[in-house]
Amino acid sequence: MFWKENRIQFLAFIFSVGVLVAGKSIFFPPSKEQTHTFTFSEEVPLAQWQASVAMPIQSLPETQQNPDLLARKHYRYVKNDLSLDIEMRYLQNFYYADIGAYIQRNLGIKSSTLMRQQKGVGYYGLGIDKQKAYLSSCINPRGGSTFTHAQFRENRIFQDISLNRVIPILLGKEALLDKRCLWVYLSIPLEKSSPEEAYQTLEKAWFSWYQWWQPRFPKL
């Protein structure tokens, strides 16, 4: 009902902002492409877990394969002899933000993924690969976490396009759609636990991790 009553006004607002941004781009083009810099924290607290080590992610040279990868970090935590690995990647121009496809392409994981939603957090995916349970999601600059492209696109339209961002957009300080993402990948060994028990462990860690990172999303 709310959408039907306000659809025309919302579309008119989007059109107006689009015209202003297009006019600014035509008459005042940017002198150079904006580059975002960010360094991951060496220490990130995680409730009920003890930090073990933070290190660079040891994998293929992703920056050569993906020029939109700006930074990455590997965190490890321990609790009752159980190790938890968390890989963080900071990405820009991530409009086609399908985390399931991204996992397959960048990590070689082809197993099916179970998607879930948590109020106050957002969407995330769970799966099993090589005797490890994993959880993955995209922390958005605005709005809840997302797992599919449709969820990310909806956040961009309904969260990025707002009156309080018109001036920064027109001044060229921010893009109309903020296509950045903190891609998170958590994993633990299955060992003696069932997949569902492992999922519950990952979910509890993820909810805490998200609450720490979302308000600390890299500033432009």
N, C-alpha and C positions, 0 to 999 in steps of 0.2 A: 504493500500500500504506500509506504513512504517513498519507494523508488518511483512508482507510477505518478505520484503527486509532484515529485521534484525532478523528474527526468529532464524536462525541457530546460529548466533553470540550470541544471548541472551540465547538460550538453552545450548550452549557450556559454557557460563559463569556460568550459574546455576549449570551445571554438575561439573565444576572445583571447584567452591566454596563448593559444596556438598562433593566432594572427600576430600578436605582439612579439612572440618569440621569433617567428619567421621574419617579421620586419626587422627586428634587431639583428638577426643573422645576415640578412641581405645588405643592410645599410652600414652595419658596424660588425663585420666579421671578426672572429677572434684572431689575434696575431699569431698564436701558436696553440697547439693541442695541450689541454690541461693534463698534467700528470699528478697522480696522487701518490704520496709516500706514506709509509706506515711501518712501524716496527712492533712486533708482538712483544708483550710483556714476558719477562723471564720467569716470573712466578705468578701463578693464578691460584687463589684459594679454591678448594673444592671440599664441601662439607663431608665429613666422615672418611676422607681419603688423605693419605700422606703423599706429598709431592716427592717424586723420586728423581726425575731429571727432565730438563727441557733441552731439546736439541734440534738442529735442522732436519727436515724430512729427507731421508735417504731414499731417493727414487730416481727415475729418469729425469733428464733435464727439462722439466715441465715448462720453464720459461721460454725455451726454444719452441716447444710444441704449442704453447698457449701464451702469447704476448700479453694477455689480460691478467695473468697471474702476477700480482704485485708483491706478495709476501707469503711466507708459510712458516709453520712452527709445529714441532712434535712435542707434546707433553706426556709424561708418564706418571701414574699414581699407583700406590699400593695400599691394599686393605686386607688384612688377614691372609697374607700370601697370595692374594689375587691381584694381578696387574691390570691396569686400565690404561690403554693408549688413546690419546686424543690428538688427531691431526687437524690443524687449522690452516685454511688457505683464504687469502684476501683477494677477491676477484673484482674486476671492473668490466663494464660493457657485457654484463651477464644477462642479457635480456631473455635468451632462450634458456631459462633456468630450470631445466629438468634434471633434478639431482640423480634420479635413477639412471638416466642416460649418461650423465657425467661420471657416475661411479663405474659403469661398464667401460666407458671410453678411456678413463684415466687410471683406474685401478684394476681393470680386467675382470671385474666381478660380474658374472652373468646369471647368478642365482636370482630367484624371484624375491621381491621385497614386499613386506607388509607395511602399509601406511596407517598411521594413527594420528589422532589429534588430541592435544591437551589444552584445556582452557587456560588462558593467560600466557601460553607459550606459542602454540601454533601446530603446524604439521611436521611430521618426521617419518622416516622409513626405517624398518628393522629387517635384518636378514642374517643368514648364516653363510660363511665362506671359509673353507679350509679349517674346519674345527674351531672357528671363532664366530662369536655373535657380534654384530655391528649395528650401530645406529647412525644415521646420517641426516643432515638437514641444512638449510640455508638460513642464516640469521640475516634478516632484512634491515636496511637502514631505518625503515618505518613499517609498522605493522608487525604481525606475528611471523614466526618462522614458516618457511614453505618447503615443499618437496616437489611439486609439479610446476610446470611452466604456467599453467592457468592460474594457480594460486599466486605466484610471483607477479604475474601481469595484473591481477586484480589488486594486489597491494600497491603497485605502481600507480594505477589509475585512481584509486580511492584514497591513498595515503600521500602520494607525492603532489598531486594537483590540489593546491589549497591556497587561500588568499595570503597567508603569511609567508609564502615562498615566491610570490610574484616578483618582488623587488630583487632578491638575490638572483632569480632566473634572468630577469631583464638586464641586470648588471653583468651577466656572464659568470657569476660566481658559482652557480649551481645549474645542473641540467634540468630540463623539464621533468624527465623521468630518471630517477636515481637508480641506475642499473648495477649497483654494487652488491656484493654478497660476501658474507663470512661463511665459507663452506666448512662444516664441521663433520668429522668422521671419528666416532668412538668405537672401540672394539675391546673385547675381553675373550680369553680362552674359554671354551665350553667346559672342559675338564669333566667334573662329575655332575654338573648342574644341567637341567633340562633347558631347551631353548627358551621356554617361557620364563623360567627363573632368571636366565641370563638377560632376557629382555627387560625384566623388572629392575635388575641392577643397573642396566644401561639407562633406562628411563629416569631413574632417580638421580643419577649423575648428570644426565642431560638437562633436566629441569633446573638444577642448581647452576650448571654451567651457563645455560641460557640467561638466567637472571643476572649473572655477573657480567656477561658480555653485551647484552642488548643495549643497556644505557652507555656502554663504552664503545659503541660502534665507531669506527674511525671517522673523524670530522673532516670535512672538505676544507 
